[in-house]
Amino acid sequence: MHVEYLEIVTKDVDAMCASCADLHGVRFSDPVPTLGNARTAALPGGGKIGIRAPMNEAEEPVVRPYWLVDDVAAAVKAAEAAGAQIAHPPLELPGHGTFAIYIQGGIHHGLWQR
């Protein structure tokens, strides 16, 4: 298992980026529009962490790992078959890959295909 993208949605992006930078010695990018204006930094072993603000009033703060998969469509079907609720169907983010989001047991998970 590999976390390709670790997403943190928070109402205080600057404070979260500052504390992660101080704790882990990383530097965050400027906002990346194709990732919901997340500020990103590299994760050890590959992948990225992205910290962004909620994209609308209904979006709650959350920490969501996006698991790297070979076939995001097949992984979504498997998650559905296991009883997961699909919160976001597969969507390609040009230059980044394809993602989907599911919720199982009240926990948010993402799927990521390069």
PyMOL CGO cylinders between C-alpha atoms (Angstrom):
from pymol import cmd
from pymol.cgo import CYLINDER

trace = [
    CYLINDER, 0.00, 0.00, 0.00, 1.24, 3.42, -0.95, 0.3, 1, 1, 1, 1, 1, 1,
    CYLINDER, 1.24, 3.42, -0.95, -0.32, 6.79, -0.13, 0.3, 1, 1, 1, 1, 1, 1,
    CYLINDER, -0.32, 6.79, -0.13, 0.07, 8.77, -3.34, 0.3, 1, 1, 1, 1, 1, 1,
    CYLINDER, 0.07, 8.77, -3.34, -1.61, 11.90, -1.99, 0.3, 1, 1, 1, 1, 1, 1,
    CYLINDER, -1.61, 11.90, -1.99, -2.45, 12.84, 1.57, 0.3, 1, 1, 1, 1, 1, 1,
    CYLINDER, -2.45, 12.84, 1.57, -5.09, 15.56, 1.60, 0.3, 1, 1, 1, 1, 1, 1,
    CYLINDER, -5.09, 15.56, 1.60, -5.77, 17.77, 4.60, 0.3, 1, 1, 1, 1, 1, 1,
    CYLINDER, -5.77, 17.77, 4.60, -8.77, 20.08, 4.36, 0.3, 1, 1, 1, 1, 1, 1,
    CYLINDER, -8.77, 20.08, 4.36, -8.66, 22.78, 7.02, 0.3, 1, 1, 1, 1, 1, 1,
    CYLINDER, -8.66, 22.78, 7.02, -10.07, 26.22, 7.65, 0.3, 1, 1, 1, 1, 1, 1,
    CYLINDER, -10.07, 26.22, 7.65, -6.56, 27.49, 8.53, 0.3, 1, 1, 1, 1, 1, 1,
    CYLINDER, -6.56, 27.49, 8.53, -4.26, 26.47, 5.68, 0.3, 1, 1, 1, 1, 1, 1,
    CYLINDER, -4.26, 26.47, 5.68, -1.42, 28.82, 6.63, 0.3, 1, 1, 1, 1, 1, 1,
    CYLINDER, -1.42, 28.82, 6.63, -1.22, 27.57, 10.23, 0.3, 1, 1, 1, 1, 1, 1,
    CYLINDER, -1.22, 27.57, 10.23, -1.37, 23.90, 9.16, 0.3, 1, 1, 1, 1, 1, 1,
    CYLINDER, -1.37, 23.90, 9.16, 1.34, 24.40, 6.53, 0.3, 1, 1, 1, 1, 1, 1,
    CYLINDER, 1.34, 24.40, 6.53, 3.53, 26.26, 9.03, 0.3, 1, 1, 1, 1, 1, 1,
    CYLINDER, 3.53, 26.26, 9.03, 3.21, 23.57, 11.69, 0.3, 1, 1, 1, 1, 1, 1,
    CYLINDER, 3.21, 23.57, 11.69, 3.87, 20.73, 9.21, 0.3, 1, 1, 1, 1, 1, 1,
    CYLINDER, 3.87, 20.73, 9.21, 6.84, 22.63, 7.78, 0.3, 1, 1, 1, 1, 1, 1,
    CYLINDER, 6.84, 22.63, 7.78, 8.29, 23.19, 11.26, 0.3, 1, 1, 1, 1, 1, 1,
    CYLINDER, 8.29, 23.19, 11.26, 7.65, 19.63, 12.46, 0.3, 1, 1, 1, 1, 1, 1,
    CYLINDER, 7.65, 19.63, 12.46, 8.84, 17.83, 9.35, 0.3, 1, 1, 1, 1, 1, 1,
    CYLINDER, 8.84, 17.83, 9.35, 11.29, 20.23, 7.75, 0.3, 1, 1, 1, 1, 1, 1,
    CYLINDER, 11.29, 20.23, 7.75, 9.39, 20.50, 4.46, 0.3, 1, 1, 1, 1, 1, 1,
    CYLINDER, 9.39, 20.50, 4.46, 8.54, 23.43, 2.26, 0.3, 1, 1, 1, 1, 1, 1,
    CYLINDER, 8.54, 23.43, 2.26, 5.05, 23.88, 0.80, 0.3, 1, 1, 1, 1, 1, 1,
    CYLINDER, 5.05, 23.88, 0.80, 4.32, 25.12, -2.71, 0.3, 1, 1, 1, 1, 1, 1,
    CYLINDER, 4.32, 25.12, -2.71, 2.15, 28.01, -3.69, 0.3, 1, 1, 1, 1, 1, 1,
    CYLINDER, 2.15, 28.01, -3.69, -1.51, 27.01, -4.21, 0.3, 1, 1, 1, 1, 1, 1,
    CYLINDER, -1.51, 27.01, -4.21, -2.01, 24.48, -7.03, 0.3, 1, 1, 1, 1, 1, 1,
    CYLINDER, -2.01, 24.48, -7.03, -5.30, 25.29, -8.83, 0.3, 1, 1, 1, 1, 1, 1,
    CYLINDER, -5.30, 25.29, -8.83, -5.81, 21.76, -10.23, 0.3, 1, 1, 1, 1, 1, 1,
    CYLINDER, -5.81, 21.76, -10.23, -5.64, 20.37, -6.66, 0.3, 1, 1, 1, 1, 1, 1,
    CYLINDER, -5.64, 20.37, -6.66, -8.28, 22.69, -5.22, 0.3, 1, 1, 1, 1, 1, 1,
    CYLINDER, -8.28, 22.69, -5.22, -5.62, 25.33, -4.47, 0.3, 1, 1, 1, 1, 1, 1,
    CYLINDER, -5.62, 25.33, -4.47, -3.83, 22.93, -2.14, 0.3, 1, 1, 1, 1, 1, 1,
    CYLINDER, -3.83, 22.93, -2.14, -0.33, 23.86, -1.08, 0.3, 1, 1, 1, 1, 1, 1,
    CYLINDER, -0.33, 23.86, -1.08, 1.79, 20.73, -1.56, 0.3, 1, 1, 1, 1, 1, 1,
    CYLINDER, 1.79, 20.73, -1.56, 5.02, 19.15, -0.34, 0.3, 1, 1, 1, 1, 1, 1,
    CYLINDER, 5.02, 19.15, -0.34, 6.74, 15.88, -1.21, 0.3, 1, 1, 1, 1, 1, 1,
    CYLINDER, 6.74, 15.88, -1.21, 6.15, 12.79, 0.95, 0.3, 1, 1, 1, 1, 1, 1,
    CYLINDER, 6.15, 12.79, 0.95, 9.10, 10.49, 1.74, 0.3, 1, 1, 1, 1, 1, 1,
    CYLINDER, 9.10, 10.49, 1.74, 9.10, 7.59, -0.72, 0.3, 1, 1, 1, 1, 1, 1,
    CYLINDER, 9.10, 7.59, -0.72, 7.03, 9.45, -3.31, 0.3, 1, 1, 1, 1, 1, 1,
    CYLINDER, 7.03, 9.45, -3.31, 3.65, 11.07, -3.41, 0.3, 1, 1, 1, 1, 1, 1,
    CYLINDER, 3.65, 11.07, -3.41, 2.56, 14.41, -1.99, 0.3, 1, 1, 1, 1, 1, 1,
    CYLINDER, 2.56, 14.41, -1.99, 0.76, 16.00, 0.90, 0.3, 1, 1, 1, 1, 1, 1,
    CYLINDER, 0.76, 16.00, 0.90, -1.72, 18.73, 0.01, 0.3, 1, 1, 1, 1, 1, 1,
    CYLINDER, -1.72, 18.73, 0.01, -3.26, 21.19, 2.45, 0.3, 1, 1, 1, 1, 1, 1,
    CYLINDER, -3.26, 21.19, 2.45, -6.22, 23.21, 1.27, 0.3, 1, 1, 1, 1, 1, 1,
    CYLINDER, -6.22, 23.21, 1.27, -9.27, 25.10, 2.47, 0.3, 1, 1, 1, 1, 1, 1,
    CYLINDER, -9.27, 25.10, 2.47, -12.79, 23.73, 2.08, 0.3, 1, 1, 1, 1, 1, 1,
    CYLINDER, -12.79, 23.73, 2.08, -14.03, 24.31, -1.46, 0.3, 1, 1, 1, 1, 1, 1,
    CYLINDER, -14.03, 24.31, -1.46, -17.57, 25.14, -0.35, 0.3, 1, 1, 1, 1, 1, 1,
    CYLINDER, -17.57, 25.14, -0.35, -19.52, 25.83, 2.85, 0.3, 1, 1, 1, 1, 1, 1,
    CYLINDER, -19.52, 25.83, 2.85, -20.69, 22.21, 3.15, 0.3, 1, 1, 1, 1, 1, 1,
    CYLINDER, -20.69, 22.21, 3.15, -17.20, 20.69, 3.04, 0.3, 1, 1, 1, 1, 1, 1,
    CYLINDER, -17.20, 20.69, 3.04, -15.95, 19.76, 6.50, 0.3, 1, 1, 1, 1, 1, 1,
    CYLINDER, -15.95, 19.76, 6.50, -12.29, 19.57, 7.57, 0.3, 1, 1, 1, 1, 1, 1,
    CYLINDER, -12.29, 19.57, 7.57, -10.92, 16.09, 6.88, 0.3, 1, 1, 1, 1, 1, 1,
    CYLINDER, -10.92, 16.09, 6.88, -7.69, 14.13, 6.50, 0.3, 1, 1, 1, 1, 1, 1,
    CYLINDER, -7.69, 14.13, 6.50, -8.00, 11.84, 3.48, 0.3, 1, 1, 1, 1, 1, 1,
    CYLINDER, -8.00, 11.84, 3.48, -5.35, 9.41, 2.19, 0.3, 1, 1, 1, 1, 1, 1,
    CYLINDER, -5.35, 9.41, 2.19, -5.46, 8.64, -1.53, 0.3, 1, 1, 1, 1, 1, 1,
    CYLINDER, -5.46, 8.64, -1.53, -4.25, 5.08, -2.08, 0.3, 1, 1, 1, 1, 1, 1,
    CYLINDER, -4.25, 5.08, -2.08, -2.30, 4.43, -5.28, 0.3, 1, 1, 1, 1, 1, 1,
    CYLINDER, -2.30, 4.43, -5.28, -4.09, 1.90, -7.51, 0.3, 1, 1, 1, 1, 1, 1,
    CYLINDER, -4.09, 1.90, -7.51, -3.45, 0.54, -11.00, 0.3, 1, 1, 1, 1, 1, 1,
    CYLINDER, -3.45, 0.54, -11.00, -7.08, 0.97, -12.14, 0.3, 1, 1, 1, 1, 1, 1,
    CYLINDER, -7.08, 0.97, -12.14, -9.20, 3.56, -10.35, 0.3, 1, 1, 1, 1, 1, 1,
    CYLINDER, -9.20, 3.56, -10.35, -12.45, 2.46, -12.06, 0.3, 1, 1, 1, 1, 1, 1,
    CYLINDER, -12.45, 2.46, -12.06, -11.97, -1.16, -10.94, 0.3, 1, 1, 1, 1, 1, 1,
    CYLINDER, -11.97, -1.16, -10.94, -11.04, 0.00, -7.42, 0.3, 1, 1, 1, 1, 1, 1,
    CYLINDER, -11.04, 0.00, -7.42, -14.23, 2.10, -7.22, 0.3, 1, 1, 1, 1, 1, 1,
    CYLINDER, -14.23, 2.10, -7.22, -16.28, -0.95, -8.22, 0.3, 1, 1, 1, 1, 1, 1,
    CYLINDER, -16.28, -0.95, -8.22, -14.54, -3.04, -5.56, 0.3, 1, 1, 1, 1, 1, 1,
    CYLINDER, -14.54, -3.04, -5.56, -15.18, -0.38, -2.91, 0.3, 1, 1, 1, 1, 1, 1,
    CYLINDER, -15.18, -0.38, -2.91, -18.87, -0.22, -3.88, 0.3, 1, 1, 1, 1, 1, 1,
    CYLINDER, -18.87, -0.22, -3.88, -19.12, -4.03, -3.75, 0.3, 1, 1, 1, 1, 1, 1,
    CYLINDER, -19.12, -4.03, -3.75, -17.68, -3.88, -0.22, 0.3, 1, 1, 1, 1, 1, 1,
    CYLINDER, -17.68, -3.88, -0.22, -20.43, -1.47, 0.82, 0.3, 1, 1, 1, 1, 1, 1,
    CYLINDER, -20.43, -1.47, 0.82, -18.65, 1.87, 0.42, 0.3, 1, 1, 1, 1, 1, 1,
    CYLINDER, -18.65, 1.87, 0.42, -20.47, 5.05, -0.57, 0.3, 1, 1, 1, 1, 1, 1,
    CYLINDER, -20.47, 5.05, -0.57, -18.87, 6.74, -3.59, 0.3, 1, 1, 1, 1, 1, 1,
    CYLINDER, -18.87, 6.74, -3.59, -18.49, 10.40, -2.69, 0.3, 1, 1, 1, 1, 1, 1,
    CYLINDER, -18.49, 10.40, -2.69, -16.76, 11.40, -5.94, 0.3, 1, 1, 1, 1, 1, 1,
    CYLINDER, -16.76, 11.40, -5.94, -16.55, 9.28, -9.09, 0.3, 1, 1, 1, 1, 1, 1,
    CYLINDER, -16.55, 9.28, -9.09, -13.27, 9.01, -11.01, 0.3, 1, 1, 1, 1, 1, 1,
    CYLINDER, -13.27, 9.01, -11.01, -12.08, 12.33, -12.38, 0.3, 1, 1, 1, 1, 1, 1,
    CYLINDER, -12.08, 12.33, -12.38, -8.87, 13.07, -14.25, 0.3, 1, 1, 1, 1, 1, 1,
    CYLINDER, -8.87, 13.07, -14.25, -6.77, 15.99, -13.01, 0.3, 1, 1, 1, 1, 1, 1,
    CYLINDER, -6.77, 15.99, -13.01, -4.55, 16.94, -15.97, 0.3, 1, 1, 1, 1, 1, 1,
    CYLINDER, -4.55, 16.94, -15.97, -0.90, 16.55, -15.06, 0.3, 1, 1, 1, 1, 1, 1,
    CYLINDER, -0.90, 16.55, -15.06, -1.65, 14.72, -11.80, 0.3, 1, 1, 1, 1, 1, 1,
    CYLINDER, -1.65, 14.72, -11.80, -3.67, 11.55, -12.47, 0.3, 1, 1, 1, 1, 1, 1,
    CYLINDER, -3.67, 11.55, -12.47, -7.19, 10.30, -11.84, 0.3, 1, 1, 1, 1, 1, 1,
    CYLINDER, -7.19, 10.30, -11.84, -8.83, 10.25, -8.43, 0.3, 1, 1, 1, 1, 1, 1,
    CYLINDER, -8.83, 10.25, -8.43, -12.02, 9.07, -6.76, 0.3, 1, 1, 1, 1, 1, 1,
    CYLINDER, -12.02, 9.07, -6.76, -13.31, 9.32, -3.19, 0.3, 1, 1, 1, 1, 1, 1,
    CYLINDER, -13.31, 9.32, -3.19, -15.29, 6.81, -1.18, 0.3, 1, 1, 1, 1, 1, 1,
    CYLINDER, -15.29, 6.81, -1.18, -16.60, 6.71, 2.38, 0.3, 1, 1, 1, 1, 1, 1,
    CYLINDER, -16.60, 6.71, 2.38, -16.67, 3.51, 4.39, 0.3, 1, 1, 1, 1, 1, 1,
    CYLINDER, -16.67, 3.51, 4.39, -17.43, 3.25, 8.09, 0.3, 1, 1, 1, 1, 1, 1,
    CYLINDER, -17.43, 3.25, 8.09, -17.59, 7.04, 8.27, 0.3, 1, 1, 1, 1, 1, 1,
    CYLINDER, -17.59, 7.04, 8.27, -13.98, 7.35, 7.07, 0.3, 1, 1, 1, 1, 1, 1,
    CYLINDER, -13.98, 7.35, 7.07, -13.01, 9.14, 3.85, 0.3, 1, 1, 1, 1, 1, 1,
    CYLINDER, -13.01, 9.14, 3.85, -10.60, 7.40, 1.49, 0.3, 1, 1, 1, 1, 1, 1,
    CYLINDER, -10.60, 7.40, 1.49, -9.29, 8.41, -1.88, 0.3, 1, 1, 1, 1, 1, 1,
    CYLINDER, -9.29, 8.41, -1.88, -8.07, 6.34, -4.80, 0.3, 1, 1, 1, 1, 1, 1,
    CYLINDER, -8.07, 6.34, -4.80, -5.37, 7.64, -7.12, 0.3, 1, 1, 1, 1, 1, 1,
    CYLINDER, -5.37, 7.64, -7.12, -4.19, 6.35, -10.49, 0.3, 1, 1, 1, 1, 1, 1,
    CYLINDER, -4.19, 6.35, -10.49, -1.11, 7.91, -12.07, 0.3, 1, 1, 1, 1, 1, 1,
]
cmd.load_cgo(trace, "trace")
